[in-house]
Amino acid sequence: MILSGIFMLMIGIGTIVFGIYVRKNPTFGWRMNEGWKVSGDSEPSQAYIDSRTFSGAVAIWIGAFFMAMGILQFI
C-alpha cells in the first residue's frame, strides 16, 4: 500500500513539473511536432500557444490530483 502511495506521489510531482515547464515554454517542441509541416520559416500561432498553455494547466491539475491520491494512501 505504501509503495503505491509513493508511486502516485512521484507521478504527481513529475506531471506538475511537466505542466509548469509547458506553461513557461509553450512553444517547446513546436518545430519538431508541427513546424516541419510548413515550408519556409514560420512561428507557432497564438491559438497553438494558448492550447499548449491550457494543456500545461490541465497537467498541473492532474498532477495535483495524483499527489492528493498518493497522500491519501498514507492515511
PDB file of N, CA, C and O in Angstrom, chain B, residues numbered from 101:
ATOM      1  N   MET B 101       0.816  -1.184   0.000  1.00  0.00           N
ATOM      2  CA  MET B 101       0.000   0.000   0.000  1.00  0.00           C
ATOM      3  C   MET B 101       0.865   1.256   0.000  1.00  0.00           C
ATOM      4  O   MET B 101       0.558   2.232  -0.685  1.00  0.00           O
ATOM      5  N   ILE B 102       1.948   1.223   0.773  1.00  0.00           N
ATOM      6  CA  ILE B 102       2.820   2.395   0.847  1.00  0.00           C
ATOM      7  C   ILE B 102       3.545   2.609  -0.475  1.00  0.00           C
ATOM      8  O   ILE B 102       3.747   3.752  -0.884  1.00  0.00           O
ATOM      9  N   LEU B 103       3.938   1.542  -1.148  1.00  0.00           N
ATOM     10  CA  LEU B 103       4.624   1.687  -2.431  1.00  0.00           C
ATOM     11  C   LEU B 103       3.726   2.334  -3.474  1.00  0.00           C
ATOM     12  O   LEU B 103       4.191   3.147  -4.273  1.00  0.00           O
ATOM     13  N   SER B 104       2.457   1.986  -3.475  1.00  0.00           N
ATOM     14  CA  SER B 104       1.556   2.614  -4.439  1.00  0.00           C
ATOM     15  C   SER B 104       1.370   4.100  -4.124  1.00  0.00           C
ATOM     16  O   SER B 104       1.213   4.908  -5.040  1.00  0.00           O
ATOM     17  N   GLY B 105       1.387   4.464  -2.854  1.00  0.00           N
ATOM     18  CA  GLY B 105       1.296   5.868  -2.469  1.00  0.00           C
ATOM     19  C   GLY B 105       2.520   6.652  -2.908  1.00  0.00           C
ATOM     20  O   GLY B 105       2.401   7.778  -3.391  1.00  0.00           O
ATOM     21  N   ILE B 106       3.691   6.061  -2.742  1.00  0.00           N
ATOM     22  CA  ILE B 106       4.928   6.712  -3.187  1.00  0.00           C
ATOM     23  C   ILE B 106       4.930   6.845  -4.702  1.00  0.00           C
ATOM     24  O   ILE B 106       5.339   7.876  -5.237  1.00  0.00           O
ATOM     25  N   PHE B 107       4.476   5.813  -5.391  1.00  0.00           N
ATOM     26  CA  PHE B 107       4.412   5.862  -6.852  1.00  0.00           C
ATOM     27  C   PHE B 107       3.458   6.962  -7.320  1.00  0.00           C
ATOM     28  O   PHE B 107       3.766   7.685  -8.268  1.00  0.00           O
ATOM     29  N   MET B 108       2.309   7.090  -6.666  1.00  0.00           N
ATOM     30  CA  MET B 108       1.351   8.137  -7.032  1.00  0.00           C
ATOM     31  C   MET B 108       1.945   9.527  -6.775  1.00  0.00           C
ATOM     32  O   MET B 108       1.738  10.445  -7.569  1.00  0.00           O
ATOM     33  N   LEU B 109       2.675   9.683  -5.680  1.00  0.00           N
ATOM     34  CA  LEU B 109       3.321  10.963  -5.394  1.00  0.00           C
ATOM     35  C   LEU B 109       4.354  11.302  -6.464  1.00  0.00           C
ATOM     36  O   LEU B 109       4.436  12.448  -6.907  1.00  0.00           O
ATOM     37  N   MET B 110       5.136  10.320  -6.877  1.00  0.00           N
ATOM     38  CA  MET B 110       6.164  10.552  -7.904  1.00  0.00           C
ATOM     39  C   MET B 110       5.526  10.918  -9.245  1.00  0.00           C
ATOM     40  O   MET B 110       6.006  11.811  -9.943  1.00  0.00           O
ATOM     41  N   ILE B 111       4.449  10.230  -9.598  1.00  0.00           N
ATOM     42  CA  ILE B 111       3.730  10.559 -10.839  1.00  0.00           C
ATOM     43  C   ILE B 111       3.173  11.977 -10.751  1.00  0.00           C
ATOM     44  O   ILE B 111       3.266  12.741 -11.712  1.00  0.00           O
ATOM     45  N   GLY B 112       2.600  12.328  -9.617  1.00  0.00           N
ATOM     46  CA  GLY B 112       2.043  13.661  -9.422  1.00  0.00           C
ATOM     47  C   GLY B 112       3.096  14.749  -9.517  1.00  0.00           C
ATOM     48  O   GLY B 112       2.875  15.773 -10.165  1.00  0.00           O
ATOM     49  N   ILE B 113       4.239  14.538  -8.877  1.00  0.00           N
ATOM     50  CA  ILE B 113       5.311  15.528  -8.927  1.00  0.00           C
ATOM     51  C   ILE B 113       5.829  15.680 -10.352  1.00  0.00           C
ATOM     52  O   ILE B 113       6.044  16.798 -10.819  1.00  0.00           O
ATOM     53  N   GLY B 114       6.028  14.567 -11.039  1.00  0.00           N
ATOM     54  CA  GLY B 114       6.505  14.625 -12.424  1.00  0.00           C
ATOM     55  C   GLY B 114       5.526  15.331 -13.343  1.00  0.00           C
ATOM     56  O   GLY B 114       5.935  16.106 -14.208  1.00  0.00           O
ATOM     57  N   THR B 115       4.250  15.075 -13.167  1.00  0.00           N
ATOM     58  CA  THR B 115       3.231  15.715 -14.005  1.00  0.00           C
ATOM     59  C   THR B 115       3.150  17.211 -13.719  1.00  0.00           C
ATOM     60  O   THR B 115       2.975  18.008 -14.641  1.00  0.00           O
ATOM     61  N   ILE B 116       3.275  17.594 -12.465  1.00  0.00           N
ATOM     62  CA  ILE B 116       3.259  19.016 -12.124  1.00  0.00           C
ATOM     63  C   ILE B 116       4.478  19.725 -12.705  1.00  0.00           C
ATOM     64  O   ILE B 116       4.353  20.825 -13.243  1.00  0.00           O
ATOM     65  N   VAL B 117       5.646  19.115 -12.605  1.00  0.00           N
ATOM     66  CA  VAL B 117       6.863  19.714 -13.175  1.00  0.00           C
ATOM     67  C   VAL B 117       6.716  19.870 -14.684  1.00  0.00           C
ATOM     68  O   VAL B 117       7.072  20.910 -15.238  1.00  0.00           O
ATOM     69  N   PHE B 118       6.193  18.844 -15.349  1.00  0.00           N
ATOM     70  CA  PHE B 118       5.968  18.926 -16.791  1.00  0.00           C
ATOM     71  C   PHE B 118       4.970  20.032 -17.127  1.00  0.00           C
ATOM     72  O   PHE B 118       5.184  20.789 -18.074  1.00  0.00           O
ATOM     73  N   GLY B 119       3.894  20.132 -16.367  1.00  0.00           N
ATOM     74  CA  GLY B 119       2.886  21.162 -16.605  1.00  0.00           C
ATOM     75  C   GLY B 119       3.442  22.569 -16.428  1.00  0.00           C
ATOM     76  O   GLY B 119       3.115  23.468 -17.202  1.00  0.00           O
ATOM     77  N   ILE B 120       4.274  22.762 -15.420  1.00  0.00           N
ATOM     78  CA  ILE B 120       4.893  24.071 -15.203  1.00  0.00           C
ATOM     79  C   ILE B 120       5.832  24.403 -16.352  1.00  0.00           C
ATOM     80  O   ILE B 120       5.865  25.542 -16.819  1.00  0.00           O
ATOM     81  N   TYR B 121       6.598  23.412 -16.813  1.00  0.00           N
ATOM     82  CA  TYR B 121       7.507  23.642 -17.930  1.00  0.00           C
ATOM     83  C   TYR B 121       6.744  24.016 -19.199  1.00  0.00           C
ATOM     84  O   TYR B 121       7.156  24.921 -19.926  1.00  0.00           O
ATOM     85  N   VAL B 122       5.648  23.335 -19.467  1.00  0.00           N
ATOM     86  CA  VAL B 122       4.848  23.636 -20.659  1.00  0.00           C
ATOM     87  C   VAL B 122       4.219  25.024 -20.536  1.00  0.00           C
ATOM     88  O   VAL B 122       4.130  25.745 -21.529  1.00  0.00           O
ATOM     89  N   ARG B 123       3.781  25.412 -19.331  1.00  0.00           N
ATOM     90  CA  ARG B 123       3.212  26.751 -19.143  1.00  0.00           C
ATOM     91  C   ARG B 123       4.266  27.835 -19.350  1.00  0.00           C
ATOM     92  O   ARG B 123       3.961  28.897 -19.893  1.00  0.00           O
ATOM     93  N   LYS B 124       5.495  27.580 -18.928  1.00  0.00           N
ATOM     94  CA  LYS B 124       6.560  28.569 -19.080  1.00  0.00           C
ATOM     95  C   LYS B 124       7.082  28.641 -20.515  1.00  0.00           C
ATOM     96  O   LYS B 124       7.432  29.721 -20.990  1.00  0.00           O
ATOM     97  N   ASN B 125       7.137  27.498 -21.212  1.00  0.00           N
ATOM     98  CA  ASN B 125       7.665  27.418 -22.576  1.00  0.00           C
ATOM     99  C   ASN B 125       6.648  26.751 -23.498  1.00  0.00           C
ATOM    100  O   ASN B 125       6.831  25.592 -23.870  1.00  0.00           O
ATOM    101  N   PRO B 126       5.585  27.455 -23.875  1.00  0.00           N
ATOM    102  CA  PRO B 126       4.534  26.803 -24.668  1.00  0.00           C
ATOM    103  C   PRO B 126       4.972  26.463 -26.099  1.00  0.00           C
ATOM    104  O   PRO B 126       4.339  25.635 -26.753  1.00  0.00           O
ATOM    105  N   THR B 127       6.036  27.087 -26.585  1.00  0.00           N
ATOM    106  CA  THR B 127       6.477  26.800 -27.955  1.00  0.00           C
ATOM    107  C   THR B 127       7.494  25.661 -27.998  1.00  0.00           C
ATOM    108  O   THR B 127       7.999  25.320 -29.068  1.00  0.00           O
ATOM    109  N   PHE B 128       7.798  25.069 -26.836  1.00  0.00           N
ATOM    110  CA  PHE B 128       8.736  23.950 -26.785  1.00  0.00           C
ATOM    111  C   PHE B 128       8.218  22.786 -27.631  1.00  0.00           C
ATOM    112  O   PHE B 128       7.085  22.339 -27.455  1.00  0.00           O
ATOM    113  N   GLY B 129       9.030  22.315 -28.522  1.00  0.00           N
ATOM    114  CA  GLY B 129       8.672  21.170 -29.348  1.00  0.00           C
ATOM    115  C   GLY B 129       7.820  21.489 -30.554  1.00  0.00           C
ATOM    116  O   GLY B 129       7.434  20.577 -31.284  1.00  0.00           O
ATOM    117  N   TRP B 130       7.507  22.775 -30.794  1.00  0.00           N
ATOM    118  CA  TRP B 130       6.652  23.119 -31.932  1.00  0.00           C
ATOM    119  C   TRP B 130       7.313  22.744 -33.251  1.00  0.00           C
ATOM    120  O   TRP B 130       6.663  22.176 -34.129  1.00  0.00           O
ATOM    121  N   ARG B 131       8.589  23.054 -33.398  1.00  0.00           N
ATOM    122  CA  ARG B 131       9.287  22.774 -34.651  1.00  0.00           C
ATOM    123  C   ARG B 131       9.297  21.273 -34.934  1.00  0.00           C
ATOM    124  O   ARG B 131       9.155  20.857 -36.084  1.00  0.00           O
ATOM    125  N   MET B 132       9.464  20.469 -33.899  1.00  0.00           N
ATOM    126  CA  MET B 132       9.512  19.024 -34.082  1.00  0.00           C
ATOM    127  C   MET B 132       8.131  18.440 -34.379  1.00  0.00           C
ATOM    128  O   MET B 132       8.001  17.528 -35.194  1.00  0.00           O
ATOM    129  N   ASN B 133       7.094  18.973 -33.709  1.00  0.00           N
ATOM    130  CA  ASN B 133       5.745  18.427 -33.879  1.00  0.00           C
ATOM    131  C   ASN B 133       5.003  19.002 -35.073  1.00  0.00           C
ATOM    132  O   ASN B 133       4.411  18.253 -35.850  1.00  0.00           O
ATOM    133  N   GLU B 134       5.025  20.308 -35.231  1.00  0.00           N
ATOM    134  CA  GLU B 134       4.201  20.964 -36.239  1.00  0.00           C
ATOM    135  C   GLU B 134       5.005  21.733 -37.281  1.00  0.00           C
ATOM    136  O   GLU B 134       4.573  21.846 -38.428  1.00  0.00           O
ATOM    137  N   GLY B 135       6.156  22.257 -36.906  1.00  0.00           N
ATOM    138  CA  GLY B 135       6.910  23.144 -37.776  1.00  0.00           C
ATOM    139  C   GLY B 135       7.397  22.494 -39.057  1.00  0.00           C
ATOM    140  O   GLY B 135       7.538  23.175 -40.073  1.00  0.00           O
ATOM    141  N   TRP B 136       7.655  21.211 -39.038  1.00  0.00           N
ATOM    142  CA  TRP B 136       8.162  20.538 -40.234  1.00  0.00           C
ATOM    143  C   TRP B 136       7.103  20.457 -41.330  1.00  0.00           C
ATOM    144  O   TRP B 136       7.436  20.222 -42.492  1.00  0.00           O
ATOM    145  N   LYS B 137       5.838  20.649 -40.978  1.00  0.00           N
ATOM    146  CA  LYS B 137       4.750  20.560 -41.953  1.00  0.00           C
ATOM    147  C   LYS B 137       4.645  21.818 -42.820  1.00  0.00           C
ATOM    148  O   LYS B 137       4.022  21.797 -43.882  1.00  0.00           O
ATOM    149  N   VAL B 138       5.261  22.914 -42.358  1.00  0.00           N
ATOM    150  CA  VAL B 138       5.154  24.195 -43.036  1.00  0.00           C
ATOM    151  C   VAL B 138       6.450  24.469 -43.786  1.00  0.00           C
ATOM    152  O   VAL B 138       7.537  24.354 -43.221  1.00  0.00           O
ATOM    153  N   SER B 139       6.331  24.833 -45.066  1.00  0.00           N
ATOM    154  CA  SER B 139       7.535  25.178 -45.821  1.00  0.00           C
ATOM    155  C   SER B 139       7.920  26.620 -45.501  1.00  0.00           C
ATOM    156  O   SER B 139       7.056  27.487 -45.369  1.00  0.00           O
ATOM    157  N   GLY B 140       9.200  26.864 -45.381  1.00  0.00           N
ATOM    158  CA  GLY B 140       9.676  28.202 -45.056  1.00  0.00           C
ATOM    159  C   GLY B 140       9.824  28.392 -43.563  1.00  0.00           C
ATOM    160  O   GLY B 140       9.660  27.464 -42.771  1.00  0.00           O
ATOM    161  N   ASP B 141      10.140  29.624 -43.206  1.00  0.00           N
ATOM    162  CA  ASP B 141      10.345  29.954 -41.800  1.00  0.00           C
ATOM    163  C   ASP B 141       9.041  30.482 -41.220  1.00  0.00           C
ATOM    164  O   ASP B 141       8.502  31.472 -41.716  1.00  0.00           O
ATOM    165  N   SER B 142       8.532  29.846 -40.189  1.00  0.00           N
ATOM    166  CA  SER B 142       7.276  30.282 -39.581  1.00  0.00           C
ATOM    167  C   SER B 142       7.337  30.077 -38.071  1.00  0.00           C
ATOM    168  O   SER B 142       8.221  29.394 -37.555  1.00  0.00           O
ATOM    169  N   GLU B 143       6.403  30.669 -37.396  1.00  0.00           N
ATOM    170  CA  GLU B 143       6.299  30.584 -35.944  1.00  0.00           C
ATOM    171  C   GLU B 143       4.939  29.997 -35.576  1.00  0.00           C
ATOM    172  O   GLU B 143       4.017  30.016 -36.392  1.00  0.00           O
ATOM    173  N   PRO B 144       4.804  29.475 -34.350  1.00  0.00           N
ATOM    174  CA  PRO B 144       3.505  28.931 -33.933  1.00  0.00           C
ATOM    175  C   PRO B 144       2.460  30.038 -33.801  1.00  0.00           C
ATOM    176  O   PRO B 144       2.780  31.176 -33.456  1.00  0.00           O
ATOM    177  N   SER B 145       1.220  29.686 -34.079  1.00  0.00           N
ATOM    178  CA  SER B 145       0.139  30.662 -33.975  1.00  0.00           C
ATOM    179  C   SER B 145      -0.218  30.897 -32.511  1.00  0.00           C
ATOM    180  O   SER B 145       0.165  30.128 -31.629  1.00  0.00           O
ATOM    181  N   GLN B 146      -0.949  31.963 -32.276  1.00  0.00           N
ATOM    182  CA  GLN B 146      -1.388  32.275 -30.915  1.00  0.00           C
ATOM    183  C   GLN B 146      -2.348  31.202 -30.393  1.00  0.00           C
ATOM    184  O   GLN B 146      -2.356  30.906 -29.198  1.00  0.00           O
ATOM    185  N   ALA B 147      -3.145  30.629 -31.273  1.00  0.00           N
ATOM    186  CA  ALA B 147      -4.055  29.555 -30.863  1.00  0.00           C
ATOM    187  C   ALA B 147      -3.268  28.332 -30.385  1.00  0.00           C
ATOM    188  O   ALA B 147      -3.653  27.689 -29.408  1.00  0.00           O
ATOM    189  N   TYR B 148      -2.170  28.011 -31.070  1.00  0.00           N
ATOM    190  CA  TYR B 148      -1.327  26.880 -30.650  1.00  0.00           C
ATOM    191  C   TYR B 148      -0.714  27.167 -29.284  1.00  0.00           C
ATOM    192  O   TYR B 148      -0.701  26.297 -28.413  1.00  0.00           O
ATOM    193  N   ILE B 149      -0.210  28.377 -29.094  1.00  0.00           N
ATOM    194  CA  ILE B 149       0.407  28.745 -27.815  1.00  0.00           C
ATOM    195  C   ILE B 149      -0.636  28.698 -26.696  1.00  0.00           C
ATOM    196  O   ILE B 149      -0.353  28.209 -25.603  1.00  0.00           O
ATOM    197  N   ASP B 150      -1.835  29.204 -26.968  1.00  0.00           N
ATOM    198  CA  ASP B 150      -2.893  29.175 -25.955  1.00  0.00           C
ATOM    199  C   ASP B 150      -3.305  27.745 -25.604  1.00  0.00           C
ATOM    200  O   ASP B 150      -3.551  27.437 -24.438  1.00  0.00           O
ATOM    201  N   SER B 151      -3.381  26.874 -26.611  1.00  0.00           N
ATOM    202  CA  SER B 151      -3.769  25.490 -26.334  1.00  0.00           C
ATOM    203  C   SER B 151      -2.693  24.761 -25.535  1.00  0.00           C
ATOM    204  O   SER B 151      -3.015  23.952 -24.666  1.00  0.00           O
ATOM    205  N   ARG B 152      -1.426  25.035 -25.816  1.00  0.00           N
ATOM    206  CA  ARG B 152      -0.344  24.418 -25.046  1.00  0.00           C
ATOM    207  C   ARG B 152      -0.326  24.940 -23.614  1.00  0.00           C
ATOM    208  O   ARG B 152      -0.068  24.180 -22.680  1.00  0.00           O
ATOM    209  N   THR B 153      -0.599  26.232 -23.434  1.00  0.00           N
ATOM    210  CA  THR B 153      -0.663  26.805 -22.095  1.00  0.00           C
ATOM    211  C   THR B 153      -1.811  26.172 -21.304  1.00  0.00           C
ATOM    212  O   THR B 153      -1.657  25.860 -20.123  1.00  0.00           O
ATOM    213  N   PHE B 154      -2.948  25.988 -21.950  1.00  0.00           N
ATOM    214  CA  PHE B 154      -4.093  25.343 -21.294  1.00  0.00           C
ATOM    215  C   PHE B 154      -3.758  23.890 -20.942  1.00  0.00           C
ATOM    216  O   PHE B 154      -4.102  23.419 -19.858  1.00  0.00           O
ATOM    217  N   SER B 155      -3.088  23.181 -21.856  1.00  0.00           N
ATOM    218  CA  SER B 155      -2.746  21.786 -21.554  1.00  0.00           C
ATOM    219  C   SER B 155      -1.739  21.707 -20.408  1.00  0.00           C
ATOM    220  O   SER B 155      -1.746  20.736 -19.652  1.00  0.00           O
ATOM    221  N   GLY B 156      -0.877  22.707 -20.268  1.00  0.00           N
ATOM    222  CA  GLY B 156       0.020  22.754 -19.118  1.00  0.00           C
ATOM    223  C   GLY B 156      -0.744  22.926 -17.821  1.00  0.00           C
ATOM    224  O   GLY B 156      -0.409  22.306 -16.811  1.00  0.00           O
ATOM    225  N   ALA B 157      -1.776  23.769 -17.843  1.00  0.00           N
ATOM    226  CA  ALA B 157      -2.608  23.957 -16.649  1.00  0.00           C
ATOM    227  C   ALA B 157      -3.349  22.677 -16.298  1.00  0.00           C
ATOM    228  O   ALA B 157      -3.468  22.325 -15.124  1.00  0.00           O
ATOM    229  N   VAL B 158      -3.842  21.989 -17.302  1.00  0.00           N
ATOM    230  CA  VAL B 158      -4.532  20.713 -17.067  1.00  0.00           C
ATOM    231  C   VAL B 158      -3.558  19.690 -16.471  1.00  0.00           C
ATOM    232  O   VAL B 158      -3.927  18.930 -15.575  1.00  0.00           O
ATOM    233  N   ALA B 159      -2.332  19.672 -16.960  1.00  0.00           N
ATOM    234  CA  ALA B 159      -1.326  18.746 -16.419  1.00  0.00           C
ATOM    235  C   ALA B 159      -1.044  19.057 -14.953  1.00  0.00           C
ATOM    236  O   ALA B 159      -0.863  18.140 -14.151  1.00  0.00           O
ATOM    237  N   ILE B 160      -1.005  20.333 -14.596  1.00  0.00           N
ATOM    238  CA  ILE B 160      -0.789  20.703 -13.190  1.00  0.00           C
ATOM    239  C   ILE B 160      -1.947  20.203 -12.325  1.00  0.00           C
ATOM    240  O   ILE B 160      -1.721  19.691 -11.229  1.00  0.00           O
ATOM    241  N   TRP B 161      -3.179  20.347 -12.806  1.00  0.00           N
ATOM    242  CA  TRP B 161      -4.338  19.875 -12.057  1.00  0.00           C
ATOM    243  C   TRP B 161      -4.329  18.356 -11.909  1.00  0.00           C
ATOM    244  O   TRP B 161      -4.644  17.834 -10.840  1.00  0.00           O
ATOM    245  N   ILE B 162      -3.974  17.656 -12.965  1.00  0.00           N
ATOM    246  CA  ILE B 162      -3.909  16.191 -12.904  1.00  0.00           C
ATOM    247  C   ILE B 162      -2.812  15.761 -11.936  1.00  0.00           C
ATOM    248  O   ILE B 162      -2.994  14.827 -11.156  1.00  0.00           O
ATOM    249  N   GLY B 163      -1.679  16.445 -11.991  1.00  0.00           N
ATOM    250  CA  GLY B 163      -0.597  16.138 -11.052  1.00  0.00           C
ATOM    251  C   GLY B 163      -1.001  16.372  -9.614  1.00  0.00           C
ATOM    252  O   GLY B 163      -0.643  15.591  -8.732  1.00  0.00           O
ATOM    253  N   ALA B 164      -1.754  17.452  -9.364  1.00  0.00           N
ATOM    254  CA  ALA B 164      -2.235  17.711  -8.006  1.00  0.00           C
ATOM    255  C   ALA B 164      -3.186  16.611  -7.546  1.00  0.00           C
ATOM    256  O   ALA B 164      -3.160  16.212  -6.381  1.00  0.00           O
ATOM    257  N   PHE B 165      -4.024  16.120  -8.456  1.00  0.00           N
ATOM    258  CA  PHE B 165      -4.930  15.018  -8.128  1.00  0.00           C
ATOM    259  C   PHE B 165      -4.136  13.764  -7.754  1.00  0.00           C
ATOM    260  O   PHE B 165      -4.445  13.105  -6.761  1.00  0.00           O
ATOM    261  N   PHE B 166      -3.114  13.437  -8.551  1.00  0.00           N
ATOM    262  CA  PHE B 166      -2.301  12.258  -8.247  1.00  0.00           C
ATOM    263  C   PHE B 166      -1.566  12.421  -6.925  1.00  0.00           C
ATOM    264  O   PHE B 166      -1.435  11.458  -6.169  1.00  0.00           O
ATOM    265  N   MET B 167      -1.086  13.628  -6.638  1.00  0.00           N
ATOM    266  CA  MET B 167      -0.420  13.844  -5.351  1.00  0.00           C
ATOM    267  C   MET B 167      -1.395  13.675  -4.202  1.00  0.00           C
ATOM    268  O   MET B 167      -1.047  13.079  -3.182  1.00  0.00           O
ATOM    269  N   ALA B 168      -2.605  14.187  -4.345  1.00  0.00           N
ATOM    270  CA  ALA B 168      -3.618  14.025  -3.289  1.00  0.00           C
ATOM    271  C   ALA B 168      -3.941  12.561  -3.077  1.00  0.00           C
ATOM    272  O   ALA B 168      -4.071  12.109  -1.939  1.00  0.00           O
ATOM    273  N   MET B 169      -4.072  11.819  -4.159  1.00  0.00           N
ATOM    274  CA  MET B 169      -4.360  10.383  -4.023  1.00  0.00           C
ATOM    275  C   MET B 169      -3.181   9.648  -3.379  1.00  0.00           C
ATOM    276  O   MET B 169      -3.377   8.717  -2.598  1.00  0.00           O
ATOM    277  N   GLY B 170      -1.971  10.067  -3.707  1.00  0.00           N
ATOM    278  CA  GLY B 170      -0.804   9.454  -3.084  1.00  0.00           C
ATOM    279  C   GLY B 170      -0.727   9.743  -1.596  1.00  0.00           C
ATOM    280  O   GLY B 170      -0.359   8.873  -0.806  1.00  0.00           O
ATOM    281  N   ILE B 171      -1.076  10.969  -1.212  1.00  0.00           N
ATOM    282  CA  ILE B 171      -1.069  11.334   0.206  1.00  0.00           C
ATOM    283  C   ILE B 171      -2.161  10.558   0.941  1.00  0.00           C
ATOM    284  O   ILE B 171      -1.954  10.113   2.070  1.00  0.00           O
ATOM    285  N   LEU B 172      -3.306  10.397   0.313  1.00  0.00           N
ATOM    286  CA  LEU B 172      -4.396   9.653   0.955  1.00  0.00           C
ATOM    287  C   LEU B 172      -4.054   8.179   1.154  1.00  0.00           C
ATOM    288  O   LEU B 172      -4.654   7.524   2.007  1.00  0.00           O
ATOM    289  N   GLN B 173      -3.110   7.645   0.393  1.00  0.00           N
ATOM    290  CA  GLN B 173      -2.682   6.256   0.579  1.00  0.00           C
ATOM    291  C   GLN B 173      -2.001   6.054   1.927  1.00  0.00           C
ATOM    292  O   GLN B 173      -2.013   4.956   2.484  1.00  0.00           O
ATOM    293  N   PHE B 174      -1.403   7.133   2.446  1.00  0.00           N
ATOM    294  CA  PHE B 174      -0.681   7.028   3.729  1.00  0.00           C
ATOM    295  C   PHE B 174      -1.612   7.135   4.916  1.00  0.00           C
ATOM    296  O   PHE B 174      -1.224   6.784   6.030  1.00  0.00           O
ATOM    297  N   ILE B 175      -2.824   7.608   4.713  1.00  0.00           N
ATOM    298  CA  ILE B 175      -3.749   7.801   5.849  1.00  0.00           C
ATOM    299  C   ILE B 175      -4.447   6.494   6.197  1.00  0.00           C
ATOM    300  O   ILE B 175      -5.259   6.456   7.121  1.00  0.00           O
TER     301      ILE B 175
END
